């Protein structure tokens, strides 16, 4: 197996290695910090742009803890409004049965308890 094949397999496996909410929160925080630094923005600058307390931004970058409202504000400050706005825009399914259910319920306004 060549290096390219190994890289492809590893990138696919990366999508399935997150096991906990904390793992995903820390990955989000790590990626956010990377994007912030790439744009050469300090924590203070981003906090001011997003109108988020610096302490909240620090807690997010260090521990992955943040409110949804502040996460949206930080995403917008870095130019990721569309990505965060569209997080749940596309239906996801793992089986054909799930896809059938999604299509069946596409125009419903409310979910009902299963019988």
Secondary structure, 3 states (H helix, E strand, C coil): CCHHHHHHHHHHHHCCCCCCHHHHHHHHHHHHHHHHHHCCCCHHHHHHHHCCCHHHHHHHHHHCCCCHHHHHHHHHHCCCHHHHHCCCCCCCCCCHHHHHHHHHCCCCCCCCCCC
